[in-house]
Amino acid sequence: MKGRERTKRGSHADTLIDGERFEQTGATVELRMRRARASEYPILWGATLQTAWDDLPEDERKRLDRRRWEAHFRKKIEPYFEGNRTEKYMAEGASGEFLGYLVLGESGFLTPETHAFIYDIWVVPEHRGKGVGKSLVEWAGEWARKRGHRKIKLEVAETNARARHVYESLGFRAERRYMGRILE
Ligand SMILES: CC(C)(COP(=O)(O)OP(=O)(O)OC[C@H]1O[C@@H](n2cnc3c(N)ncnc32)[C@H](O)[C@@H]1OP(=O)(O)O)[C@@H](O)C(=O)NCCC(=O)NCCS
């Protein structure tokens, strides 16, 4: 871990990164970021499965059995969660309270260049709406810059209005659309 390093970027970030602390200019959210322990993975699994389930298209979700879907989806994302394709960070507040987590990694498919990728972001329900989500996204951007990436990407459900607002307000823009049409 490097010492405390202060960087100022644009209007939002006045960040202490790798010093396990984050401050957002004009906001009061202070995050202490640390790697998740393997014993904490069940927390990440539970929240991720819930988010993915909530974000399924309505017409598909109503045809699925939750338990069977979970078994299927777990297998799909296991390499990202249990292997070392991603880095998992827990966010804690000033008094050590658990605020949320980030699952970060790389992704590249269309071009030879890889981009940083936010595989998952989650804030404890009682801490939502206080700027934690935005601060986590900012922290992810700093994490990516430190690794030499020039872009950070993510995927979000069209129906997840809160998450979309968080990303758009921090400069993320839709680049492709994943489209579906129900065939009667
Ligand atoms: C998405 C999530 C990470 C945001 O975290 P958060 O701590 O609530 O985010 P913040 O407090 O930083 O910001 C919330 C913003 O959304 C806005 N918002 C809240 N509900 C909204 C809604 N239904 N539609 C649009 N914007 C909404 C708030 O006004 C606030 O914006 P503002 O600061 O510009 O006023 C959190 O809601 C979460 O964990 N959701 C479940 C998991 C999830 O959906 N993850 C994303 C997967 S892609």
The ligand as a Gaussian input file, in Angstrom:
#p B3LYP/6-31G(d) Opt

LIG

0 1
 C      -27.365000       1.833000      -7.229000
 C      -26.766000       2.067000      -5.859000
 C      -25.361000       1.453000      -5.812000
 C      -26.681000       3.565000      -5.589000
 O      -26.131000       3.777000      -4.314000
 P      -26.542000       5.045000      -3.417000
 O      -25.635000       5.073000      -2.252000
 O      -28.001000       5.034000      -3.141000
 O      -26.188000       6.226000      -4.428000
 P      -26.015000       7.786000      -4.101000
 O      -26.625000       8.099000      -2.782000
 O      -24.592000       8.152000      -4.313000
 O      -26.838000       8.450000      -5.273000
 C      -28.171000       8.097000      -5.495000
 C      -28.700000       9.032000      -6.573000
 O      -29.812000       8.408000      -7.223000
 C      -30.930000       9.287000      -7.178000
 N      -32.100000       8.414000      -7.172000
 C      -32.634000       7.739000      -6.141000
 N      -33.693000       7.018000      -6.565000
 C      -33.805000       7.234000      -7.899000
 C      -34.694000       6.778000      -8.906000
 N      -35.679000       5.908000      -8.622000
 N      -34.516000       7.216000     -10.170000
 C      -33.498000       8.066000     -10.479000
 N      -32.615000       8.539000      -9.566000
 C      -32.786000       8.125000      -8.290000
 C      -30.705000      10.109000      -5.936000
 O      -31.439000      11.310000      -5.990000
 C      -29.199000      10.353000      -6.015000
 O      -28.885000      11.283000      -6.998000
 P      -28.440000      12.807000      -6.657000
 O      -27.311000      12.710000      -5.677000
 O      -27.987000      13.348000      -8.004000
 O      -29.668000      13.459000      -6.111000
 C      -27.648000       1.435000      -4.736000
 O      -28.954000       1.926000      -4.887000
 C      -27.698000      -0.078000      -4.731000
 O      -26.866000      -0.730000      -4.099000
 N      -28.698000      -0.664000      -5.449000
 C      -28.843000      -2.126000      -5.505000
 C      -27.724000      -2.741000      -6.308000
 C      -27.675000      -2.182000      -7.727000
 O      -28.686000      -1.910000      -8.344000
 N      -26.436000      -2.047000      -8.217000
 C      -26.192000      -1.544000      -9.557000
 C      -26.076000      -2.660000     -10.509000
 S      -25.713000      -2.065000     -12.156000

